[in-house]
Amino acid sequence: MTTSFPKATIEGYPRIGANRELKRALESYWAGRIDAETFRSTARALRIDTYNHLRDLGLTEDYAIPADVAYYDQVLETALTVGLVPGGTDLDEEFALARGTDTRVPLEMTKWFDTNYHYLVPEVSAGQDITPAPERIVRIVEEAREAGHTVRPYLVGPVTLLALSKPAEWSLLEKLVDAYAQVLSALKAAGVEWVQVAEPAVVADLSTPDAEIAARLREAWSTLLAREDRPNVYLTTPYGAAREALAVLGELAPEALHVDLAPWTLDTDADYASRVAAAIPAGVHLVAGLIDGRNVWAANLRERTEVLNGLGRDNGTVSVSTSTSLQHVPHTLNAERNLPVEVAPWLSFADEKIAEVRALVAGEDEAVSAFAQSDRAVRTRAESATIHSAEVSARVEKLPAGEVQRAPLFAERKKIQDEELGLPKLATTTIGSFPQTPEIRKARADHKAGELTDEQYRDALKAEIKNVIELQEEIGIDVLVHGEAERNDMVQYFAELLVGFVVTENGWVQSYGSRCTRPPIVVGDVSRPAPMTVEWAKYAQSLSDKPVKGMLTGPVTILAWSFKRDDVPLSVSADQIALALADEVRDLENAGIKVIQIDEPALRELLPLRADERPAYLDWAVRAFRLVALEAQPGTQIHTHLCYSEFGQIIDAVAGLDADVTSIEAARSRMELLEDIDSTFHSEIGPGVWDIHSPRVPSTEEMVELIRAALANVPAERLWVNPDCGLKTRGYAEVEPSLRNLVAARDEVAAGL
């Protein structure tokens, strides 16, 4: 008899480990400190510990626990499992695809839908072979079973996998579906009764039109669901509302179907729950993604119960889950000792969200304490007098409405800046951060622990800044940076100095591979009580006659890489942050800083998944950036930086930022982005010639090739030469030779102009 679908479940759980165990194992293996067997056994132990923990949290039914596991990335894991990317089970080949080698460039990396997670983009070609390796996923199931757990294996679906590949080669779909069929058959043979397959492509407007995605969904899944040698299929649609595909999902009638009914989704598609109720037949077990998997606010259980009841399903045909995988939130509030007493009850991390799922399943009569706790959180947050500032509100209200424009226009500013800065053609710079050395990390920890005085800590930072400035001058960089030794993170650093944020001690979230961040939480109105970067920029500039950039993280990126308020529009928080940063720009100018970079790597990340929602977002996002630099002097050269994403579809908005210099990730895509540059993009531009997300050192010849490719689309007088991104995650053993090669490549190309 087939096991029924569990009443309470989640879509996924953080993979990195509560204490970042997977991160440490990965980095130890890459560094050669442990061998492959030790790495695999460490990762296996973490998986089993996670299953034990989830069972202790109440996910006790068979198949309630998803085996959403991957060493590096779930898209790469699926691509290897179904054979869209060759590699089978070879561990070193997997990491070569993810990170590159001395002789190979890695796969391109970009944002996973509109989250701060990055996936590796499968590179495909028409007619390629597809040979699945189902043993990858069968092994996961069997190791869990040996440890006493009946887990639900996870795959990214065939339509999403191809839609996110480069190119989206739909001629491969039939062959790919056959590979999925082989994997599902192997799972069936291994005794698996339920498999989870995620098709988030149905909630987004991608390069493939929505109607075609729906047609491809029908093509793929009508074939797969018709097969008898497969487990029951739990099809999931996280990250938003399905539109064209919703009727198709109802027609396909998988054994179970997940829909995202988070408050954020229903805010943008108010009638989605009723459309789901009408479109999905009673024979399909509906799984309501009611608990927000992407933000950290405690659920309003009464409001969530109303949505659940509105689906019109009896308890036997509906389950409760999270809207997305919980990989986007920290593990647990129990690890936090220093959150403000008022704020902590308003929050819910991964473990707490599981409790909310279980409370919704149990109902108010049985989960009395959980509903009472939810009621208190809703009430006290609404009544709080600390999250609103009359002074901030008054300042925002005085801002001009609509579009704002820095004066004079770029062409006039460029003349002034060229004269004052005296930079060469193909000027070189870096993006901001330099390696965070063990010594600097120790100094920060010792200062936090009270083992270093403020003066001793400042001296340690100044010594590192001096080293960074001297290294850049010796290499021959034209516009210098101070290296950001004082910053723990490009967003958290500012959040700790701005009113309106709280930060966590252990709220780690995986960004990609072994890279983790601790997103701050925007809890109220934002303001700047004092200068944040001026001391360090001024000191660095005193060490050199070359210009040193002041370094700021932009308002959209601060917002995107934080957990956002859900009680005001995003645009309100963006304007508040912009005003705080505008004060910092003024103070940097007064300190003699002539070049200021306002990083916006997340501009593309917050872009809504649906095309009809994008213009409004881009309007307020561009406005917020412009507010930061609105009062900057004409001779102050404003830089911005964007990375991690495909920017072609928002190139007009990037141009609309009206920065004087725009640096942008371009190395992995081999300057492909520049094909979208036209006469409307008036600023100077620095497409990255060194992919810093890989540990490899690019040769001078490789960077010469990229610079020349860039010159095919950008004239020399507008082209800068720089890395793709900041150097914080790299070591000096990679940074020094790479920067020397970068300058040598610039010199070689410049000599031939």
N, C-alpha and C positions, 0 to 999 in steps of 0.2 A: 504494500500500500504506500502511495506517495506521501511524503511528509508535507503537511500543509505549510503555507508560507507563515513565517513568524509574525506575531501581532506587533511586536516592538523591534525596530532595527535601526541601523544607521547606514549611511551610504559609503562611509569610509572613516578611517581614524588616522591621526597623525602617525607617520611612519618613522620619524627621525628618532623617537624615543624620548621619554620624559626627561632624561638627563642627556639627551643628544648622543645616545650610545651608537646609533648607526653612523652619525657624522664622524665620530672618533674612529670607528672601525674602518670606514672608507678612507679617511686621511692616513691612517696607519698603514693600510694596504698600499695605497698609492705611494707612500714614502718608503715602502720596503721594510717597515718595522714588523709586520706580520705577514705570513704566507697566505695563500688562497684558502687552504683548509681552515686555518684559524679565522679568517674573515667570514667564511661561509657559516661556520659553527657559531660565531658571535651574532651574526645576523639572524640565524635560526633561533637562537636563544631569545633574542629580542622579540621575534614574532610570537613565540610560544608564551612569553611573559605578557605580551599584549593581549593574547587570547584569554589568558587566565584573568587578567585585570578586567577585561570587558565582561567576562562571565560574572566576576564578583560585583560588577556594577549593575547586574540584572539582565544582561542579554544571555539568557539561559536556554532559550529554545534552539533546536537544531536549525542551522542556517541563518541565525540572527546576526552572526558575526561575519562581516565581509573580509575576505582575504585580499584586500587591496594592498598588495605588497610590491615593492620594486626597490632594487638597489639604488637606482638613480632617478628614474622617471617612469610613470605609468604608461605613457605613450610609447616610449622606447621598449618597455617590457612587453606590451601587447604586440608591437611591430615585430619583435624578435620571436614571440610565441607563435604568431600566425605566419611568419616568414616573409612579411612585406619588406623587412630589412634583413639581409642575411647575417648570420652570426650564431644561430643555434643557441647552445648553452655555454659558449666560450666566454669566460669572465673577462679576460683581457680584451677580447674583441668588443664586448659590450662597453667597456670603459674607453676604448679607443674611439668608438663612435661618439661617446658622450664628451670626451675631453681632448681628443686628438692625440697625436704622438709627434715625435721629432720629424716624421716624414709625412704625416697625414693631418689634414684639418678635420676638426670635429663636425658633426651635424650642426646645422643652424639651430638656434634656440630662440624661442619667442614666447609671448604670454599665453597662458592657458585661459581662453575666453577673457572675461574682464576681471581676472584675479591677479594677485601678485605672485602666483606660481608660474614657473617657466617650464615649458616642455621642449623636447628635442624633436625637430621637424623631420619626419622620414623623407628621404630623397628617393623618388621613384621614376621609372621610365616605362613607356609603352612596351609591351611584349616581354617584360622581365619575368624571370622565374620566381615563383612563390612556393617555398617549401617550408611548411610549418614545423615547429618544434614543440609539440604539445607536452613533452616531458617537463618543460619548464613549469607549467601550471599544475600538472598532475602531481609533481613532486611537492608543491606547496600544500595541496589537499592531503596527501598521504602523511606528510610530517605532522600536520595538525591532528589528523586522525590518530596517529600513534601517541600523541600527547593527550588524547581524550576529547578533542574538539571536532565538531562537525561544522566546518566553515563554508562560506559561500564564495567560490572563486570569482575573480573579477577580470573583465576585459573591457577595453575601449571598443566600441562597436565598429563594424566595417565601414559604415557610411561616414561616421565621424573621423575614423582613421584616414580614409582617403581624402575627405574634405580638408583635413589639416595637413596633408602631405604636400610636397613641392615637386612637381605641380600636382594639382588635383586630377590625377589621371584616371578618369572614370572607365576607360577601356579595360582597366584591371579588375573591375568590380566582380565580374563573374568568376574569375580565377581566385580572387580574394575570398569570396563567399564560399567557394569550395574548400579553401584552407580553413576558414572558420568551422565549416561542417566537420572537417577532420578533427579539429581541436575539441569541438563539442562531443563528437563521438568518443574520443579518448576519455573525456571526463565522464561520460555515461558508463563506459567500460570500467572506470575506476570507482564506480558506485556513487557518483555525485547525482543528487536529485534536483538541486537548484544552482543555477549559474547567473551571475549579475553581469549585464552588458550595458555599458553607458553610451547613449547616443545624444550628447548635448548639442550636436550640430543642428538639431531640429529647433533649438531655441534662439538661433543667431542668424543674422544676415551676413553670410560669408561671401567669398568670391564666387561660390556656386549659388545661384538664386534659390530662394526658399522653396519655390515650387519644384525645382529640380531635386533639391534635397528630399522633399517629400516623395517624389517619384522614385528616387534611388532607394529610399527607405522601403518602399513597397517592393521594389525589385529584389533587394537583398533579403528581407525578412520573410517574404512569402515563400522563398526557397528554403530558408533555414528552418522556419517553423513547420514546414510541411514534412520534414524528416522525422523519422521515428527514433533514430539512434542518437538521441540528445537528451540532456537533462531538461527540466522545466526552465523556461527562460524568464528571468526578471529583468525587464527592459527599463532603463532609467533615463530621465530627461532633466538633469539638473541645470541650474544657472539661469532659469527664466521660463517663460511661457512658450509652449509650442503653438504655432499658428497654423500654417498650411498643413503641417504633419499631424495635427491632432486627430482629424478624421481618419487619416491613414492608420494611425496607431489603434484607433477603435476597430477598424476593419481587420487589421492584422491579428488582433486579439491574442497577444502573448499571455502566458499563464499569469503573470503579474506585471503591473505597470506602475512606475513611480512618476509622480508629477511634483514639480516645485511649486509649493503654495506658501512660500515664505512671505512675510509682510512686504519686503522689498519688491517681490514679484507682483503681488496684488496691488501695490501702490501704482505700478506702471501699467497693469492690465487688470482692472478692477473686476471684470466679469469672468476671469479665467476659471475660477472654481466652478461656476455654474456651467461654463462651456465644457469643462472636463466631465461634470456629472451627466451632461446630455450626450457626450460623444463616446464615452467608454461603456461598453455593454456590461451587464451584470455578471456575465461569465468570466470577466477579467478581474482578478484580485487587484484592487486599487490600493496603492501605497501612497499615502498623503505625506509629502515632504513639508511638514508644518513647522518644524523647529529650524530656525535660520542657522545654516552651517557656516556662514561667512562673516557674521558679526558677533559681538560679545555681549550684547545686551540680554538680560534675562527675559524670557518669553512672558507675554501676558497670556496666561493659560486660559483665562475665561474667553478672551477674544479668539484664541486658537481653537478652543472647543466649539465656538460658533461656526468657524470655517469647517471644521470636521463634520459637525452635524449637518451643515448645509450641503454636503455631498450626497445626502440621502441614501447612505449605505448602512446595512446592518453590520454588526460586529464581525460576522463571519466572512465578509467580503471586503473589508478595509483594514489596513494596518497603518501605523504611524511611523514616520522616519524623519530624518533631517532633510533639509532641502538640497544639500550638497554633501560631499565628503567633509568631515571635520578636520581634514588636513589644513584647512585655512585658519584655524583658531588654535590657541595654546591648549596644553593638556588639561590643566586643572587649576582652579582658584586655590586649592589647598597648598600649592607651592608658593603662594604670595603672602608675605608677612607685613608689607609696608603700604598696601593700598589704603587710601583714606577710608576711615570708618564709614563715612556717609556713602561713598561710592561703591564699595565692595559688594553690598547686597544687590546692586543694580546689574551685576555682571554674571555671565554664564560662559564658561569655557567648555571644552569637549566633554569632560566627565559630567559636568553639571547639565549639559544639553541632553545627555543620555537619560539623566534623571527626569528631565522635562518630557522627553518622549514617553517614558514609562508612566509618568503622571497622566498624560493625555490618554493613554490606553486604559489606565485604571479608572479614570473619571474622578470627579470631585468628591463623590461619596466615599471612595476608598483612599484617595490621595489628598486627604484633608490638609495635612501639613504643607505639602507642596503647593497647593492652591493658595493657602494663607500666605506663604512666603512670597509667591508671585504677586498677590494683592498688595503686600507691603512694599515691594519693590516698585510697582507701578505708582502707588500713592506717594511714597516719599520722594521719588524722582520728580514727579509732577509738582510737588510742593516745595522743592528745594529752592532756597534763596541764593545759593552760591553759584549756580550755573549761568546766571544771566548778569550782564553788566550794563547798567544804564549808560556809562561813559562810552563803552564800545559801540553800543547801539546808536548813540547820538553821532558818533564819528562816522559810522557807516552810512547813516541817513544823509549826511552832508556830501557824500560822494556824488559826482555827476552821473546821471542816468545813461544807460546805453554804452556805446563804444567810447573808449578813451584813447587818446593819441599823444604820444610823446612828440615834443617839438624841439628842434626842427625835424624834418623828414630825414630818412636814412641817407640820401645822397649828400645832403649838406653836412650831416654828422660825420660821414666818412671822410670828407675833406679835412675837417677839423681834427679827427682822430689820426689820420695818416700823418698830418703835420706834427701833432704833439707826440705821438708814439714812435714814429720813425721806424716802423717794422719792415722787414724785407718781404718780397714775394714768397709765397709758400712758407709763411711763418709757422714755426713749430711751437707747440704747447702740450701740456698734459691735461687731463680732465679734472684733477683736483687732489685726490688722495694718493699717498704713497704707502708702501707696505707698513702695516702695523707690526712693528718688531716685537719679539718677546719681551724686550726690555721696557718698551712703552706700555705694553699690556700689564706687565708686572707693576710698573709705576702707578698706573691707573688703579689697579687692585689694591696696592699698598696705601694709596691716598684715600681710597674709599674706606679701607679698614682702619684709618687713622695712624698708619705706620709711617707716612710721609706727611710733613707739614704742607700747607698751601704753597709756601715759598719753595720748598724742595721740589714739589710737583711741577710748579711753573718752570723751575730751572731745568728739570728733565725734559719738559716739552720744548723749551727754547733751544736746548742742545740738539734735539732731533730736528727741529725746524732749520737750524743753522746747517746741519749736515745735508738736509734735503736741498736747500738753496745752493750750497757749494757744489753738490753733485750735478745739479741742472746746469749751473754756469760752466762747469768743467766739460760737460757733454756738449753744450752749445745750444740748449733750448732757448727760444727767443722770449716767450712770455712764461714766467715762472709761477709756481704754486708753492704754498707753504707746507703742503703734505697732509694737513688735517690730523696731526698727531693727537690733538686734544679731543678728537671726536670718536666716540664709541660707535656711532652709526650716523649716517647722513640725515636721518629724520629724528631719531631719538635724541640726538644732541640738542636740536632746536626745541623739541618737545619738553625737555627738562628745564629749558630756560624761558619758556612761554607760559603765561597763565592760561588755563583752560584745558590742559592736558594732564593725564596721569600716565606713569610708566610702570612696567612690571619688572620684577626681578628675574623671573623664569618663564616668561611668556613667549618661548621660542616657537617660531613657525618656519617650516621649510620653504625656501625660496626656489632653489634648484639644487640637485645633487646633495652635497654636504653643506651647502650654504644656508644658514638660518638667520632670521632677523627677529627682533622683539618689537612688534608694532606698538607704538603708543596708542592711547585711547583719548579721543576728543570727547571731553565730558561737558564742556561749557563754552562760553564766549571766550575768544582768544585775544590776548594782548601781549605786548613786550614790555616788561618792567625795566629793562636795562640793556645796553649793547651786548651782543652775543659773540661777535667774531672780530671786533675791531682791534682788540689787544694783539691778537696773533697776526692779523694781516699787517698791522702797523710795524710790528717787530720784524716780520719777514721782509717787508719793503725796505727797512733800514739797513738790511744786509746786502742789498744789490742795487745797481744803477738800472737794471732791467726792470720792466714792469712786473709786478706780482699781482696775481688775481685775488680779489676778495671772493670768497666762496660762500654762496647761499644755496640752500635747497628751496626750490620754488613752492608756491602755495598749493598747486595741484598735486605735486608729488608728496608733500607733507601730508596732505589729505588722503591721497590714494594709499600711502604706505602706513597709514594709521587706521585704527578701527574708528569708524565715523559715527557722529551723532545720528540718531534716527528721529530726533524731535524737531529738527529744522532742515530746510533744504541744503544740499551740499554747497550751493552757490553762496549761501550766507556765511558758512565757515570759511570758504575760499576767500571772500572779500576781507574777512577779519584777519586771516593769516597774511594776506597781501599787504594790508596796512601796517602790520607789525614789521614785515620785511622791508617795506618802503622806508620806515624809520631807520632800519639798519643800513640801507643804501646811502641815505643822507649822512649818517655818521661815518661810514667808510670813506665817502668823498671828502668829508671834513678832515679825515686822517691822512689824506694824500693818496688814496688808492684810485688809480685811473682806469683799471680794468676790473669789472665785477661780473662774475658768472652766476647766473640764476638757473640752477639745474632743474629741468623738467623731464626726467626720464620716464615718468609715468603718465605723460599727457595722453598717449595712445591707450594706456591701460584702462583708464576710466571711461573710454568711449563706450557708449551703450551698445549692446549687442544688436539692437534693432535700428535700422537706418532712419526711421522716422523720429527717433528720439535723439539723434546725434546733433542736429543743428543747434538745439537749445543748449546742450552740454558744451559744445565748442564755443558758443557765444560767451558763456560765463567763464569758461576755463581760460580763453584767450584774454578776456577782460581782466581776470585776476592777475595774470602774468604782467599785463601792461601796467596795472596799478602799481606793481612793485617798482618799475623803472620810470614811472610817469614823470617824476620831477628830477630825474637824473640830469646832470649837466651834459651839453652836447659833446664835450670832449671825453666824457666817460664812456668807454667802450663796453657795452653790455653783451655778454656771451650767454648762451644757453646750451644745454646738452640734453640729448634724447637717446635712449637706448632700449634694447630688449624687445622691440616690437617692429611689425610691419607698418611703415608710416606713409606708404604711397597714398592710401585713401584719405589721409588728413593733411596732405602736403600743403594745401591752401591755409589750413589753420596754423601749421608750423611757420609758414611765411608770415601769417598774421600776427604772430608774437612780436614782430618788429624788433627782434634782437639784432645787434650789429654783427654778431658772429654766431653761427649755429653749428655745433659739433654733434655728430650723429653716428650711431653704430652702423657700420657698413662692411667690415672686413669679412665676416662669414658669408655674406651674400655677394661678395666680390663686386661691390659698388652698384649692385642692381638698383638700389634706391634712387640713384642719381638720374636714372632714366625718366623719373617723374618730375625732375627739376625743369622749370621753364622760366620765362621772363618775369613771371609774377613773384618768383622767389628772389628777392632783391639783396638779401644779406650775404655776407661772406659765409663760407661753409667749410667745415672740417670733417669730412667723412673719415671714420676710423680706418687706419691701415694696419692696426695690430689688435687681434682678438685677444683681449686680456682674460677671457673666461676659460681659456685653455692654458696649461702650463708650458706649452712649447714656446721657443724663442724664434720668431719669424726672421728669415734672412733679409739682408739688404735687398737682394734681388727680388724677393717676394713683395716687399713694400714698394720698390721702384715700379713694379708692374701695377700695383694698386693705385699709386699716385698718377701714373700715366693714364690708367683707366678713368680716374676721376677727372683728369684734364680734358677728356673727350666730351664732358658735359658741363664743366665749370671752368671759366677762364682763370688763368694763373693769378691775376690780381685779386680774385675773390676766394682762392683756395687756401686752406690751412692744412697742416699735417699734424696728426695727433693720434693717440690710441682710441679704441672704441669707448673706453670707460675708465673709471678710476682704478688705481693700482693697489688698493687696500688689501685685496685677497691674494696678491702675488708676493713672491719673495724677492729680495734684492738680487739673488743669483739669476733670476729671470729678467728683472726690471732693467738692470744696468746694461746688459748686452742688447736687449730689445730697443732701449732708447738710443743707444749708440748706432744701432742699425737704422733706426728711424731717421736720425739726423743725417747719417751718411746717404740714405736713400733720397732725402730731400735735396742734399747738396748735389747728388748726381743728376737728378731731374732738373734742378734749377740751372745747372751748368749748361744744359742743352736747350734752355728756353730761347 
